[in-house]
Amino acid sequence: MSTADNSPWWRGAVIYQVYPRSFADGDGDGIGDLAGIRSRLDHLSALGIDAIWFSPWYPSPMADAGYDVADYRDIDPVFGTLAEAEALIAEAHALGIRTIVDVVPNHCSAAHPWFQAALAGGPDAPERELFWFRPGRGPNGDQRPTDWVGEFGGPTWTRTTNPDGTPGDWYLHLFAPEQPDFNWDHPRVRAEFEDILRFWFDRGVDGIRIDSAGLLVKDGTLPETLPERPHPFRDLDGVHDIYRAWRRVADEYPGDRALIGEVWLPDRQRFANYLRPDELHAAFNFDFLGCAWDAAALRESIDGTLYAHAPVGAPATWVLSNHDVTRHVTRYGRADTTFSFAAKREGTPTDLELGTRRARAAALLSLALPGAAYVYQGEELGLWEVEDIPYELRQDPMWERSGRVDPGRDGCRVPLPWTGDAPPFGFSPDGAATAPWLPQPADWKDRTVRAQTGDPYSMLELYRAAIALRRSEPALRDGTLTWLPAPDRVLAFAREPGFACLVNLSDAAVPLPDHDRLLLASGPVDELLPPDTAVWLRTR
């Protein structure tokens, strides 16, 4: 593991995110599945990761790519069976790889049995108390209960039809209408999810990734969203009681079971509240993910992250891409290298050569920082965002719900290329009759695992070398860093014992400091460190 022997694994792990639909297709239907993942575990073992985080694999109508869950205790048939999932967990463990499953507690699918019972039973159905059913405003109840704006944009309430055909109450969905929100004020909801945690811990998973972790609790008075008021559903204090209960469940199990939150919060102190010793073990660092490729901005993000985590004793996390955001090879090749959902637009010019060079440097930066690092599938191959998916093939609801302004997230979810010179690049078995569920660019022929393996200049071999060094270097375990003097627009820090990382974000080459040995470089280096290049150095 990446941490010291007596330190919990999650404090310094390299965690690889698998998006099951797009990792590997074992049965030839064009959709990734558990058989495909099991057949490619050798790739993850060779990469050197410590854990796999699986995006949702549950039964789902797939209105939001599996984040609309119909059954939290089973596997969607398109991916396989529960028995296959248990085998996958065991096979990963045999390779020294831990597993993390995604739990979606804010909402479920409209196909969930509870919600179906709530609809079928009419206004007096007891299951309605498990969700947010409310009468509409206006004399006929035909106006939404609030004007809240959803996380995908658009309204957050949908009106039902009573069993007798008359217009009924409205239900809340912060995401798509097919994703009704649970009412976390109800004890049955709380008990259900604690049982779901135990179900997966009993099957050997080592961690739970919590989707939309800050949204669960709502203000039951349903106030409108106004700048001068607390937000009615984001980061309400009551959410912390939920995670204290979850922590007690995790602590019932041996082996350092971890709870990892998806917490989007600009306030670092509020963010750190989720990481107090009796709550979550870790949370995603979206400040770093969305940060500009700029030395001052990155240093401020790193300092702010470490400062916020220190009082609660939690490890920082470092992530460059995931299944929701524009791949960083593309972002780093743009004039604006930051990321935000609001700013996503089609047709933004991108220099992929520049973006790739910066992505290589960013890999060494993120893997040298204290804490845990996340790698999104395909990041290790240098894949870029696919931005020319035909409109009729797009599946992300963000695309339609934004009025086709936001290009959606399909571009970072395109199936991986494994081998060969043309699509499907080994994603599906030879002779498969069905094309991958999203089209792959022909230019990915140079980005396959096969093409990059053994090429010392490839992104894949850079990641393999960096993760191997991270495992073997005592300095690169959980701990602290010290900033070093450096030229303008250059990041330089030391990790003890005897390690330094430099990243040149300026427009000119800069001298390397005194060092004993160059351990690893993101690009060609002699006595000078070129722009958009990072190095790891042995300092004594």
Secondary structure, DSSP 8 states (H G I E B T S, - for coil): --S-TTS-GGGT-EEEEE-HHHH--SSSSSS--HHHHHHTHHHHHHHT-SEEEE---S----TTTT-S-S-TTS--TTT--HHHHHHHHHHHHHTT-EEEEEE--SB--TTSHHHHHHHHTGGG-GGGGGBTEE--BSTTS-B-S---B-TTSSBSEEEEE-TTSSEEEEEE-SS-TTS-BB-TTSHHHHHHHHHHHHHHHHTT--EEEETTTT-S---TT-----TTS--SSSS-TTHHHHHHHHHHHHHTSSS--EEEE----S-HHHHHHTTSTTS-SEE--HHHHT--S-HHHHHHHHHHHHHHHGGGT---EEES--TTS--HHHHTTSSS----TTT--TT----HHHHHHHHHHHHHHHHHSSSEEEEETTGGGT--------GGG---HHHHHTTS-S--SGGG------SSSSTTTTSS-TT-SS--SS---GGGGGSSHHHHTT-TTSHHHHHHHHHHHHHH-GGGSSS--EE----TTEEEEEETTTEEEEEE-SSS-EE--S-SEEEEESS--SSEE-TTEEEEEE--
